[in-house]
Every structure is written in C-alpha cells, then in structure tokens.
Amino acid sequence: MDYDTAYANAKFIPGGDAYPARWAEKAAAYREKLGQRARTGLRYGPSPKHWFDLFLPDAAPKGLVVFIHGGYWLRFSPSDFSHLSAGPLARGWAVAMPAYTLAPAAHIPEITMEILRALPAMAAEVEGPIVICGHSAGGHLAARMAAASVALPDNVAGRLQRVVPISPVGDLRPLMHTAMNADLGLDAADALAESPTLMPPRRGARVHVWVGGDERPAFLDQARRLGNAWACRVTVEAGKHHFDIIEGLEDPESSLMHALLP
C-alpha cells in the first residue's frame, strides 16, 4: 500500500487547498463577532503552545464542549477553527479549544499529555458536564482522553458526558510508513501506546465516532475499526469529505451537533 496516498486528503477534495485559508478567515470573523464572549490565549502551562481559547454563550453555560483541532499534529491552531463553536454556543454551551505543541517540536505522546494537562484548566472555567470532540489528529486526541490508559483528573472524569472523535486516526501504525513520519517521529512502541483502537476505553465512556461518507478509504476504515474495538456507535455521514465534515459544528441543528449534544 502507498500510505502517503492513502492518508492524503487535500488532493482528493475539489478545491482542497483553499480550505485552510477559508477556515482562518471565518474563524477571525467569528471571534470579532463574539467580542468579549471570545476569551483568547488563556494559559494552561508554561510552554508557548500551552494556551486555549474559550467562547461563551449569551447566558450561563449549560456545560463545556472541548474541540481539539487536527492537522496531522503538524499544522494549525485553535485560531483557525473558532467558527466551529457556533453550533454549541447556539445550544447554550461554552466551547474551549486547546493549542498544543506541534510536531516535530513535540512527539505524539507529549501532545497527548499536553491535552490532558489542558483539560482541568479548561474545566475550571465552566461548570457542568463536559463533552470532548476533535477532528482528524484531534479526533485521535479526543479518543485518547476516552482511553483507559489515560488518568483523567477527578474534576474532568466525573463531569465527562460524551466523547465524539470526528474522522479520527485510531491506529497510528500506518503513519510510520508515511513521509510525514520524518516529523512525527513515531516508532513501533509509541504507535502501539498511542493508538486508541489497540487499547480499551475507560469504564463508562460514552463514545460516538463520526466520519464522512466521501472520506478516503483509510479514514473510513480507521473510524469503523475504532468503533468495533470499543463497541461504540459509528456514524458515516453521507456526502461529507474530510474537510467539510466539521461544518456540522457550526449548525446547532445538524446531525453532528445532535450526536454531540443530544
């Protein structure tokens, strides 16, 4: 198998290269629209990437949605995805989006620990239940937070209501055979230790895997395998590819939003 082709996305999506600039533009406009309800650059640790953005609804939040961005652990930041908070905000939930140190400055096990460190800081800002979601690499990180091998702090574990990995990479072993691994630095031990599909979920975890029907076969396979391994629900949303699958987070009445916040 040509793993570089299997895990490529943009070149198989019409206009795929234009999506990142469009995301960043929409995100900036949405932060401006929110005004003081957008609290940006809040800290959760000492490193430059240890920050998160918090977006607040009009009234007291019903709970907190955490969205973890993707980009193969190599690209992007929360600032590129602020507009995805629109759906939860319209439903009365706050949204936190953590940054993390990108590879090659950090390897995936370190990134996992950064998200784990960010969770209690984000949870401290908002009362009520917590829902964690993430897209692509962020879907992997969301699933890692639902894995039995991750010891969530008590103020998060007791409030965790649901985890929704969107187009996740649940088994990292194929990525060892891609060119991007020159930056990811995955070896066999880390790939095993960081693959949610290869480990049990935490007891009581409520997980719903979401993936687009028009995604690359590798991502459809990854989603289904995670669902099978964890005996959790997998939804394949017809007509959606790897880049527009997250647009459902902008719409409070989308099927994705109803999976996130039933």
N, C-alpha and C positions, 0 to 999 in steps of 0.2 A: 504493500500500500504506500502511496505517496502521502505521507502525513501532512506535509506542508499544504498540499492542495485540499486535503480532507478538512483541515481546520482553518482554511482561508474563508473569509466572509465577503469583504467588500467587492472583490472582483466578480462575485456571483450574484450581486444585487444591483439592479439597474440604478445608476446614479449613486452607488455605494460610497464613493469617495467624498461626496458632498454632505453626508450626514453629520460628521463631527462639527463642521463649521455651523451647520444649521442648529445642532444641539446647543452649542455655545451661545449663539445669538438668542435663541429662545430662552435659555437659562438666564442670561443677563437681563433681558426684558422683563422676565417674570420676577426677578429679585427687585428690580426697580418698581414694579407694580405693587409688590408687597410692602415696600417701605420698611417701617420699623418692625413689621412682623417677620422680617428676614434678619436673623441674627447670625452673622457670618464670622468665621475664623475663631470660634470658641476652642479652647485648648483642652486636650486630654492627656498631654505628656510633653516632654521637653524637646523632642526632635522637630525639625521644621515641618514635617508632614503630620504631626500629631495635632490635628485640628478637625473640627466638624462644623457644618452649617446647620442651623435649626430654624425651621419655618413653622409659624404658629397660626392657627385658625383664628377666626374673629372672636370666638368665645373661649371659655376654659376648655382645654383639650380633653377629648374622651380617652385618649391614650397616645402612644407614640409608635409611629412607623419608622423603622430604620431602613434606609435604602443604601446598599453598597454598590458602588459603580464597578463597571467592567473595564475591558481594555487589555485583556491577557496579562494583568498585573504589571503592565508596561506603560500604559498610557492613561490620560485623562485625570480628572479630579472631580470632586463634588460640584465645582463651579460650572461644569459642563452639563449638569443634569438637574438644576434647581427646578425647572418647569415640571418635572415629574412629580413634584409634591402637590400639584394642583388637585388631583383626584382625592387623596386623603384629606387635604385641607378642607375641601368642599364637604367631606363627610364628618368634619369636626375633629379630625386627628392632627396632631403635630407630626412633623417629619424631620428626622435627623439624618444627615448624610456625612459619614466619616471619610476623611482622607487617610491615605496610608502611603508608606514609603514604596516607591515603585522600583521594580527590578531594572537593572542589576544591583542597585544600591541596597536592596533587601531581597532575600530569597523568600519563597512562599511560606515556609514555616514561621519566619519572622513576621510576615504580613498577617498571618493568622493571629499571632499573638498581639499585634497592634489592634486588630479589630476587637479582640477580647478585652484589651485594655480600654478601648474607646467606649464599650457598651455601658459600664457603670457611670461614666461621666455623662453620657447622653441620657441615660435613665434618670439621673439625678435632676435633670431639668424639667421633667414632665411626669406627673403622676398617672397611675392607671396601667392598663395592660400594654404589652409590647408585642409588636409584630415585626419580624425581620424579613426583608426580601433583598435580593440582589440580582444583577444581570450578568450573565456570562462568567467572567472571573469573579465578579461579585456574587453570582449565583453559587459558585463554589464556596466562597467565604461565608455566605449565608448558611449553606448546608453544613459547613464545618461547625458553626455555632450550635447546630442541632445534633451534632455527633456526640456519642457517649464519651469520647476521649477528651472532650473539651469541658473543663470545670467552670461553668458559668458562675459568676458571683451571685450570692443569695438574692441581692436586690434586683437582679435580672431574671434568674431562673424561676423565681416564684411568680413573676409577672408575665413570663413569656407565653403568649397565647397561640402564636402560629408562626411558621417559617415557610416562605414561598420562594424557592430558588427558581429564577427565570433563565431558561437556556443555560443551565449550569454545566460545568465540566466536573463531573463527579469522579472520574478515574483519570488521574494525571499521567499515567504511564505512557500513553501515546505521545504526549508532548515531549518526552525525552528524545523522540525521533524527528523533531521539527527544528528548523533553523533558529527559531526564537529561543530554543533552549540554551543557546550561547549566552543569552542574557538571563534567562530564568534560573539556570544552574541546577536543574533537577537531576538528582541521581536516583537510583533504584530505591534506596531507603527512604528518601524524602517523598518520592512519588507514592510509595505504599502508605507512609504515615500521614499524608495529606489528602488522601482520596476518600471522600465520604462513602462512595459506593462500596469500598472494601472494608468498612467498619460499621458497627451497629449504631443506630440512632440512640439518642438519650431517652431514657424511660419517660413515656408520656408525651414525647414530642409529637406535635401535630404539624405535619409537613404536606405541602401540596406543590408538586413540581409542575412548572408551566413552560411550554415550548411552542414555537411557531411551526405550523404545518409545512411551510415553504423553506424551512431551515436546511442547512447542509445535513446529509445523512448522518454524519458523525455526531452532530448535536442532537438529532432525534434519538440516536442510539444512546448517547450519554444520558439523556433525560429518562428514557424508558428503563435503562439499567439501574439508575438510582432509585426510581420508583419501585422496581422489582425487588431490589436489595432491601429497601426499607418498608416494603409493603404499604406504600402510601399512594395517594391519588396522583395521576399524571394527566394533565390536560394538554392536548395538542390543538392549538388554536388555528383553525383553517385560514389560509390566505396570508399568514404573517411570516415574515422572514426575521433574521437575527437582529436587524436594526430597527424595524418598526414594531416588534413585539412589545417593546416597553412603552409605546404610545398609549396603551391602555391605562397606564398610571396617571395620565392627565385627565381622564374622564371618570367622574365619580360613579357613573352607571355602567361602565364597561364590565365585561365578563371577568377580566383580570382583577378589577377592583372588588368585585363581589367575591372572588376567591380570597383576596387579601383581607377584606373586612366584610364578612357575610352579614 
